């Protein structure tokens, strides 16, 4: 991968010093560590976005199902589970 871009950022001197020391202690260039952190951040954000999109699709499908009258009301669900609990209860 070509490294043609330069990324400049401002940060507190103590944070920079601690980061540089940690990178040096792990025998890795600071730029390599920053690239890995950036990749990890991008991957986490993409996963978060994909999960959010998945949930939005599930909610939309559930709303459409309910509007089409395919759902069950609270009392029906409670009655079913009350019957299940009763069947499992010790005699």
Buried (B, 14 or more C-beta within 10 A) or exposed (E): EEEEEEEEEEEEEEEEEEBEEEBEEEEEEBEEBBBEEEEEEEEEEEEEEEEEEEEEEEEEEEEEEEEEEEEEEEEEEEEEEEEEEEEEEEE
